[in-house]
Structures are given as C-alpha cells and as structure tokens.
Amino acid sequence: MAEIVFESDNISKQVPDDSKIAAIADEAQATLPFGCREASCGACRLLVLEGMENLSDVIEDEVDVLGQDKINEGYRLGCQISIKSGKVVIRNG
C-alpha cells in the first residue's frame, strides 16, 4: 500500500501501489484541478513536497508542458503520474 497526502486539502489516503493520482484526487474530492487530462493544458500542475522517488517516471509530455526547470523544482502533472509505493506529499501548484 502507498500513502498520498494532498497538503492543500489536508487529505491523507492509503491507496494500492501503482494508483493514478487523478483517480485518487477525484475519489478523495481533492481540489487539484484537471482540464484536459491529456498532458496538454497544465491545469493539474502540482508540487511534490516529499516522495518524488515513489512516483512514476517523468514523461516527455510533462517536460513539454512544464519545462525542465519546473520538473527539476519538483513540479509534475497530476493527470500523468501514478504513485508506485511509499508516501508522497503534494500541493496544488
């Protein structure tokens, strides 16, 4: 089991490994906004505060939308990532 904390909403959830962040956010009614869900609008940008190593790898679409500098700062697209295992703390970005 993995754990995700939506810091912006003070929500913590235990979820199965390899769960999609978008599905978790919807189920938890977190305020993480979604637009296209296809990595083209950037509405679901979030900041990973803890546990970057527990997330799926960065994909090229994320780099195209966010830019490598933002990726290096810890930003990701919520529509494109899964939590592999462990604990992840995110904040709306």
PALO-202527 format. One record per residue: residue in three letters; y, z, x of N, C-alpha, C, O in turn. Coordinates in steps of 0.1 Angstrom, whole numbers, plus 5000, padded with zeros to 4 digits. Example, Ala and Ser with C-alpha at 12.3 -4.5 7.8 and 13.67 -1.06 7.14 Angstrom:
ATOM; ALA; 4943; 5078; 5132; 4955; 5078; 5123; 4967; 5078; 5132; 4967; 5085; 5142
ATOM; SER; 4978; 5071; 5128; 4989; 5071; 5137; 5000; 5079; 5129; 5011; 5080; 5134
***
This chain:
ATOM; MET; 4988; 5000; 5008; 5000; 5000; 5000; 5013; 5000; 5009; 5013; 5006; 5020
ATOM; ALA; 5023; 4993; 5004; 5036; 4993; 5010; 5046; 5001; 5002; 5043; 5004; 4990
ATOM; GLU; 5057; 5003; 5008; 5068; 5010; 5001; 5081; 5002; 5003; 5084; 4999; 5014
ATOM; ILE; 5088; 5000; 4992; 5101; 4994; 4993; 5112; 5003; 4987; 5109; 5009; 4976
ATOM; VAL; 5123; 5004; 4993; 5134; 5012; 4988; 5146; 5002; 4986; 5151; 4996; 4996
ATOM; PHE; 5150; 5001; 4974; 5163; 4994; 4971; 5174; 5004; 4971; 5177; 5011; 4962
ATOM; GLU; 5180; 5005; 4983; 5190; 5016; 4986; 5202; 5014; 4976; 5207; 5025; 4971
ATOM; SER; 5206; 5002; 4973; 5217; 5000; 4964; 5215; 5006; 4950; 5225; 5009; 4943
ATOM; ASP; 5203; 5008; 4946; 5199; 5013; 4933; 5192; 5027; 4933; 5189; 5032; 4923
ATOM; ASN; 5190; 5032; 4945; 5183; 5044; 4947; 5169; 5044; 4940; 5165; 5053; 4933
ATOM; ILE; 5162; 5032; 4942; 5149; 5030; 4937; 5139; 5029; 4948; 5141; 5022; 4958
ATOM; SER; 5128; 5036; 4947; 5117; 5035; 4957; 5104; 5032; 4949; 5101; 5038; 4939
ATOM; LYS; 5096; 5022; 4954; 5084; 5018; 4947; 5073; 5016; 4957; 5075; 5011; 4968
ATOM; GLN; 5061; 5021; 4954; 5049; 5018; 4961; 5043; 5005; 4955; 5042; 5003; 4943
ATOM; VAL; 5040; 4995; 4964; 5036; 4982; 4959; 5024; 4977; 4968; 5022; 4982; 4979
ATOM; PRO; 5016; 4968; 4962; 5005; 4963; 4970; 5010; 4955; 4982; 5021; 4949; 4982
ATOM; ASP; 5003; 4955; 4994; 5007; 4947; 5005; 5008; 4933; 5001; 5001; 4928; 4992
ATOM; ASP; 5017; 4926; 5007; 5020; 4911; 5005; 5027; 4909; 4992; 5026; 4897; 4987
ATOM; SER; 5033; 4918; 4986; 5041; 4916; 4974; 5054; 4909; 4976; 5060; 4911; 4986
ATOM; LYS; 5058; 4900; 4967; 5070; 4893; 4968; 5082; 4902; 4964; 5081; 4909; 4954
ATOM; ILE; 5092; 4902; 4972; 5104; 4911; 4969; 5110; 4907; 4956; 5115; 4916; 4948
ATOM; ALA; 5111; 4894; 4952; 5117; 4890; 4940; 5110; 4896; 4928; 5116; 4901; 4919
ATOM; ALA; 5097; 4896; 4928; 5089; 4901; 4917; 5091; 4916; 4916; 5092; 4922; 4905
ATOM; ILE; 5091; 4923; 4928; 5093; 4938; 4928; 5107; 4941; 4922; 5108; 4950; 4914
ATOM; ALA; 5117; 4934; 4926; 5131; 4936; 4922; 5131; 4935; 4906; 5138; 4943; 4900
ATOM; ASP; 5125; 4924; 4901; 5125; 4922; 4887; 5118; 4933; 4880; 5124; 4939; 4870
ATOM; GLU; 5107; 4937; 4884; 5099; 4948; 4878; 5106; 4961; 4878; 5106; 4969; 4868
ATOM; ALA; 5113; 4964; 4889; 5120; 4977; 4891; 5134; 4977; 4885; 5140; 4987; 4884
ATOM; GLN; 5138; 4965; 4880; 5151; 4963; 4874; 5162; 4967; 4884; 5172; 4973; 4881
ATOM; ALA; 5160; 4963; 4897; 5169; 4965; 4907; 5181; 4955; 4905; 5179; 4944; 4899
ATOM; THR; 5192; 4958; 4911; 5204; 4949; 4908; 5205; 4938; 4919; 5216; 4931; 4919
ATOM; LEU; 5195; 4936; 4926; 5195; 4925; 4936; 5196; 4912; 4928; 5187; 4908; 4920
ATOM; PRO; 5207; 4904; 4929; 5210; 4892; 4921; 5201; 4880; 4926; 5199; 4879; 4938
ATOM; PHE; 5197; 4872; 4917; 5190; 4860; 4920; 5197; 4849; 4913; 5201; 4850; 4902
ATOM; GLY; 5197; 4837; 4920; 5203; 4825; 4914; 5192; 4815; 4913; 5185; 4814; 4902
ATOM; CYS; 5190; 4807; 4923; 5181; 4795; 4922; 5166; 4799; 4925; 5157; 4793; 4920
ATOM; ARG; 5164; 4810; 4933; 5151; 4815; 4937; 5143; 4804; 4946; 5131; 4804; 4947
ATOM; GLU; 5151; 4795; 4952; 5146; 4784; 4960; 5152; 4784; 4974; 5151; 4773; 4980
ATOM; ALA; 5159; 4794; 4978; 5165; 4795; 4991; 5176; 4785; 4993; 5177; 4779; 5004
ATOM; SER; 5184; 4782; 4983; 5195; 4773; 4984; 5208; 4778; 4981; 5218; 4772; 4985
ATOM; CYS; 5209; 4789; 4973; 5222; 4794; 4969; 5227; 4807; 4976; 5239; 4809; 4978
ATOM; GLY; 5217; 4815; 4981; 5221; 4827; 4989; 5225; 4839; 4980; 5229; 4849; 4986
ATOM; ALA; 5224; 4838; 4967; 5228; 4849; 4958; 5220; 4861; 4961; 5225; 4872; 4959
ATOM; CYS; 5207; 4860; 4966; 5198; 4871; 4967; 5199; 4877; 4982; 5189; 4883; 4986
ATOM; ARG; 5209; 4874; 4989; 5211; 4879; 5003; 5210; 4894; 5003; 5216; 4901; 4994
ATOM; LEU; 5202; 4899; 5012; 5201; 4914; 5013; 5201; 4917; 5028; 5198; 4909; 5036
ATOM; LEU; 5203; 4930; 5030; 5204; 4935; 5044; 5192; 4944; 5045; 5190; 4954; 5038
ATOM; VAL; 5184; 4942; 5056; 5172; 4950; 5058; 5177; 4962; 5067; 5181; 4959; 5079
ATOM; LEU; 5176; 4974; 5062; 5181; 4986; 5070; 5169; 4992; 5078; 5172; 4998; 5088
ATOM; GLU; 5157; 4990; 5073; 5146; 4995; 5080; 5133; 4987; 5077; 5132; 4983; 5065
ATOM; GLY; 5125; 4985; 5087; 5112; 4978; 5084; 5112; 4963; 5085; 5103; 4957; 5078
ATOM; MET; 5121; 4957; 5092; 5121; 4942; 5093; 5107; 4937; 5098; 5103; 4926; 5093
ATOM; GLU; 5101; 4945; 5106; 5087; 4941; 5111; 5077; 4941; 5100; 5066; 4935; 5102
ATOM; ASN; 5080; 4947; 5089; 5070; 4947; 5078; 5072; 4936; 5068; 5065; 4936; 5058
ATOM; LEU; 5081; 4927; 5071; 5084; 4916; 5061; 5078; 4903; 5067; 5075; 4902; 5078
ATOM; SER; 5076; 4894; 5058; 5071; 4880; 5062; 5081; 4874; 5071; 5093; 4878; 5072
ATOM; ASP; 5076; 4864; 5079; 5085; 4858; 5089; 5096; 4850; 5083; 5096; 4846; 5071
ATOM; VAL; 5107; 4849; 5090; 5119; 4841; 5086; 5115; 4827; 5085; 5108; 4822; 5094
ATOM; ILE; 5119; 4820; 5074; 5116; 4806; 5073; 5129; 4798; 5075; 5140; 4803; 5075
ATOM; GLU; 5127; 4785; 5078; 5138; 4776; 5081; 5149; 4776; 5070; 5161; 4775; 5073
ATOM; ASP; 5144; 4777; 5058; 5154; 4776; 5047; 5164; 4788; 5047; 5175; 4787; 5044
ATOM; GLU; 5158; 4800; 5052; 5167; 4812; 5053; 5178; 4810; 5064; 5189; 4813; 5062
ATOM; VAL; 5173; 4804; 5075; 5183; 4801; 5086; 5193; 4791; 5081; 5205; 4793; 5084
ATOM; ASP; 5189; 4781; 5073; 5199; 4771; 5069; 5209; 4777; 5059; 5221; 4773; 5060
ATOM; VAL; 5205; 4786; 5051; 5214; 4792; 5041; 5223; 4803; 5047; 5235; 4804; 5045
ATOM; LEU; 5216; 4812; 5055; 5223; 4824; 5060; 5230; 4822; 5074; 5240; 4827; 5077
ATOM; GLY; 5223; 4813; 5082; 5228; 4811; 5096; 5220; 4821; 5105; 5217; 4832; 5101
ATOM; GLN; 5218; 4817; 5117; 5210; 4825; 5127; 5217; 4838; 5130; 5211; 4849; 5132
ATOM; ASP; 5231; 4838; 5130; 5238; 4851; 5133; 5235; 4862; 5122; 5233; 4873; 5126
ATOM; LYS; 5235; 4858; 5110; 5232; 4867; 5099; 5218; 4872; 5099; 5215; 4884; 5097
ATOM; ILE; 5209; 4863; 5102; 5195; 4867; 5104; 5193; 4877; 5115; 5186; 4887; 5113
ATOM; ASN; 5200; 4875; 5126; 5200; 4884; 5137; 5205; 4898; 5134; 5201; 4908; 5139
ATOM; GLU; 5215; 4898; 5124; 5221; 4911; 5120; 5212; 4918; 5110; 5215; 4930; 5106
ATOM; GLY; 5201; 4912; 5105; 5192; 4918; 5096; 5193; 4913; 5081; 5187; 4919; 5073
ATOM; TYR; 5200; 4902; 5079; 5200; 4897; 5065; 5188; 4888; 5063; 5184; 4881; 5072
ATOM; ARG; 5184; 4888; 5050; 5173; 4879; 5046; 5176; 4875; 5032; 5185; 4880; 5025
ATOM; LEU; 5168; 4865; 5027; 5169; 4861; 5013; 5158; 4867; 5005; 5146; 4865; 5008
ATOM; GLY; 5161; 4875; 4995; 5151; 4882; 4987; 5141; 4873; 4980; 5130; 4877; 4977
ATOM; CYS; 5145; 4861; 4977; 5137; 4852; 4970; 5126; 4846; 4979; 5116; 4840; 4974
ATOM; GLN; 5127; 4848; 4992; 5118; 4841; 5001; 5109; 4851; 5009; 5100; 4846; 5016
ATOM; ILE; 5110; 4864; 5007; 5103; 4873; 5015; 5093; 4881; 5008; 5094; 4884; 4996
ATOM; SER; 5082; 4885; 5015; 5072; 4894; 5010; 5072; 4906; 5019; 5075; 4905; 5031
ATOM; ILE; 5068; 4918; 5014; 5065; 4930; 5022; 5051; 4930; 5026; 5042; 4931; 5017
ATOM; LYS; 5048; 4928; 5039; 5034; 4928; 5043; 5027; 4941; 5042; 5016; 4942; 5037
ATOM; SER; 5033; 4951; 5047; 5028; 4965; 5046; 5039; 4975; 5051; 5050; 4970; 5055
ATOM; GLY; 5036; 4988; 5051; 5046; 4997; 5056; 5057; 4999; 5047; 5057; 4997; 5035
ATOM; LYS; 5068; 5004; 5053; 5080; 5008; 5045; 5091; 4998; 5049; 5093; 4995; 5060
ATOM; VAL; 5099; 4994; 5038; 5111; 4986; 5040; 5122; 4991; 5032; 5120; 4995; 5020
ATOM; VAL; 5134; 4993; 5038; 5146; 4997; 5031; 5156; 4986; 5031; 5159; 4981; 5042
ATOM; ILE; 5160; 4982; 5019; 5170; 4971; 5018; 5182; 4975; 5010; 5182; 4985; 5002
ATOM; ARG; 5193; 4968; 5012; 5206; 4970; 5005; 5211; 4956; 5001; 5210; 4947; 5008
ATOM; ASN; 5216; 4955; 4989; 5222; 4943; 4984; 5233; 4938; 4995; 5240; 4947; 4999
ATOM; GLY; 5232; 4926; 4998; 5241; 4921; 5009; 5252; 4912; 5004; 5259; 4907; 5013
***
